[in-house]
Amino acid sequence: MDTLLCVANFPSSTGYAWTFIGRMFARVADALARDGVRTLVAYPVLDVRPEALAGSAAEPIQADFSLASARSVLRAAERLHRERVRAVWLVDRPVVSLAHAVLHAAGVRRVVVHDHSSGGRQLPRGLRRMARQIATRVPWVAADAVVAVSAYVAARQREAGRVPPARIHTVPNPVSIPDRSAPSETRSRLGLAPGRRWVAAAGRLTPEKGFADLLEAADALPPDVELWLFGDGPERARLEALRGRLATGERVHLAGARADAAECVAAADVCVVPSRWEEAFCLAAAEPLARGRPVVATGVGAVPELVQDGVTGLLVPPASPAALASAITRLLDAPELGAALGRAGRARVARTYGWPRAIAGMLSVLAPAFAGRLRVGGSSPVPKR
């Protein structure tokens, strides 16, 4: 039986972003199974059974597919040949690698690199630009397809990566559209006092996420506003110290990591994404939009593809606490504007970022590896999970 191999970069217990990617593996596996294609998902450490794969056709295995050493590459090639792997789905790996040639020699027909990575890239110049342009066109050594999760990432691959446009496929990350929850229930669960307005943000606490800018904006917000930040990470101690220096520090809450963080943020009067770096996609913006909430975000990376200024939210420059405070206050003082932006955001996410569209996009990218056996373009239903 022909096989797709999906490669995870972290142990199976790693959460959030990798849980999301695991769900993509699972749904593609379900679609492929209808056409007689098997799917394996390789984890470097299989320390727990991946929840994201539960109930799907995807089979988790523990195997070293780091391709970081000759031994790893040779062992990978042996297993690929044994398992009749025809396509390999790599996440955030180099587009050009000599290891790809070994994978092809083992019977792989299509190496797909899925680019979820955030951050800018320096444009190559001179000889470096020429060398990269040549390398990305070498058969077998360059990935056969590069999947970009946004138009921003696709442009980055063209301009900085020098990848031929014909090899780049833009498949936006899918976003679930949940039922509208009652904000009052979430507020009560968190112990928010009646009559208080609520601004919230969520994410990993790292400098590039810009949460220090959001905390610095707190003193300029109206006195009846509570600011809640959900998440954990290496910058937590710095943010705790910053809160201690604020005049309004008692109204700033560092709530830590919570499984219901997306639901909590969606119950806020205004949701904020203060990122300082070029986001590849930005689930932190997509999730509140999918719930119909008003969003203030910085115009970095792919964020403007989701948060269209004045249409689905408000955009501000990065690293500007004053601009954040001004935009947040504008939405707090004009709830009818926030409601209109929220409705438009939910409609756009439902229209553009649905799961069926994303899975159909991935199947189209993978199809050449399976000699026309896959039904794509809507003829093969995507199972609901």
C-alpha positions, -999 to +999 in steps of 0.1 A: +000+000+000+013+034-009+021+056+021+023+093+031+048+100+058+042+131+079+072+142+101+067+160+134+097+178+148+089+175+185+078+148+209+041+137+207+034+154+240+043+189+226+011+210+226-006+239+210+009+246+175+019+210+171-015+198+183-029+219+155-005+205+129-013+170+141-050+177+134-041+186+099-021+153+095-052+135+109-077+150+085-055+145+055-050+109+066-088+104+068-092+117+032-063+097+019-076+065+035-107+067+012-084+063-017-064+035-003-034+055+009-019+048+043-006+077+065+022+074+091+031+103+115+067+100+128+076+116+161+112+117+174+097+107+208+064+090+211+059+097+248+021+098+247-005+087+221-011+120+202-046+133+210-047+151+177-046+117+158-072+100+180-099+084+159-082+091+126-066+069+100-031+083+109-008+059+125+018+074+150+053+059+150+085+067+168+113+073+143+143+096+137+135+116+106+156+146+116+178+140+085+205+158+105+232+132+101+242+106+075+230+079+099+196+095+102+192+099+065+202+063+057+179+049+084+151+071+071+157+059+035+155+023+046+122+028+064+108+048+035+116+020+011+101-007+034+069+013+040+064+022+003+064+059+012+055+079-019+053+114-003+070+130+027+054+160+044+080+180+063+072+210+085+095+240+088+125+223+072+150+236+046+137+237+011+171+226-003+188+195+012+210+167-001+189+144+021+160+150-003+179+132-030+183+101-008+146+102+000+138+102-037+162+073-043+143+054-016+111+056-037+097+090-025+080+108-054+072+141-037+090+159-009+067+186+005+080+213+029+053+231+049+064+265+060+047+277+092+077+297+104+074+333+115+100+360+112+115+380+084+143+368+061+171+388+046+170+391+008+200+375-008+222+395-031+249+390-056+265+355-057+244+344-028+212+352-046+224+334-077+235+303-058+201+301-040+183+305-072+202+277-088+199+254-057+161+257-056+159+245-091+181+213-088+159+182-093+156+159-062+177+183-040+151+210-038+117+202-023+091+193-050+065+216-034+066+243-007+033+250+011+030+285+025+004+292+052-002+327+040+004+351+011+031+367+033+050+334+036+046+326-001+061+360-010+090+354+015+097+321-002+098+337-036+118+367-027+141+356+001+141+319-007+143+323-045+119+293-048+103+291-083+067+304-080+054+272-097+066+252-067+049+274-041+013+265-030-005+288-006-028+268+017-039+290+046-041+274+080-077+262+088-097+277+116-127+261+133-158+283+136-172+275+170-207+283+183-209+317+199-204+312+237-219+334+264-192+359+275-210+362+309-202+325+317-165+329+310-163+362+330-180+345+359-156+316+358-126+340+359-141+360+387-144+393+367-164+418+386-197+429+370-195+463+352-159+460+344-147+460+308-122+434+297-093+435+273-075+401+267-046+386+247-031+351+246+002+335+234+036+323+244+053+349+266+083+357+244+097+391+235+087+389+198+050+386+208+050+422+221+032+416+254+054+441+271+040+468+248+005+457+257+013+460+294+028+494+289-004+505+273-024+496+304-019+529+322-035+548+293-067+526+293-099+538+309-101+531+347-129+505+344-108+482+322-092+449+332-063+436+311-059+398+311-029+379+295-032+342+290+000+321+284+034+313+298+070+314+286+104+327+292+094+364+294+069+358+323+093+371+350+100+403+330+063+409+325+056+403+362+083+430+370+068+454+345+033+449+360+047+459+393+059+492+380+026+502+364+002+526+381-026+503+371-008+470+379-036+457+400-058+457+369-034+436+349-037+398+353-011+373+341-034+343+341-008+317+329-015+289+304-050+276+302-066+250+280-096+274+275-074+304+266-091+310+232-125+309+248-114+333+275-100+358+250-131+355+229-152+367+259-133+400+261-146+433+250-115+437+229-089+411+218-054+422+212-025+408+192+005+430+199+032+410+180+065+426+171+076+401+145+064+389+111+037+363+119+035+335+094-003+332+100-013+341+135-039+319+152-040+344+180-058+367+156-078+341+137-094+325+168-111+356+182-121+366+147-137+332+142-157+339+174-169+373+161-148+394+185-133+428+178-095+427+174-067+452+177-035+439+161-001+450+148+004+451+111+032+425+109+037+396+086+004+378+076-017+396+103-031+421+078-045+392+057-067+383+087-072+417+104-081+441+076-079+476+091-113+491+095-130+460+080-124+430+103-104+449+130-080+477+137-043+476+128-015+496+146+022+498+142+043+473+161+062+483+193+038+513+200+020+511+234+004+545+227-011+533+194-023+501+211-040+521+239-056+544+214-071+517+192-083+496+222-100+527+237-116+535+204-133+500+203-142+501+240-159+535+235-177+524+203-191+489+210-213+491+178-181+494+157-165+465+175-196+444+169-196+452+132-159+444+129-165+412+147-193+401+124-172+409+094-142+390+108-162+359+116-177+359+081-143+363+065-127+335+085-157+311+077-154+320+040-116+318+036-101+297+063-123+266+066-110+231+071-124+216+039-106+242+018-073+236+036-075+198+033-084+200-003-054+223-008-031+198+008-045+169-011-039+188-043-002+193-034+002+156-025-017+141-054+012+139-079+029+114-056+001+089-059-002+085-097-036+101-100-052+079-074-064+108-052-098+125-059-092+162-053-110+194-061-141+186-041-149+151-056-137+133-024-155+144+007-134+155+037-147+137+068-158+158+097-140+151+130 
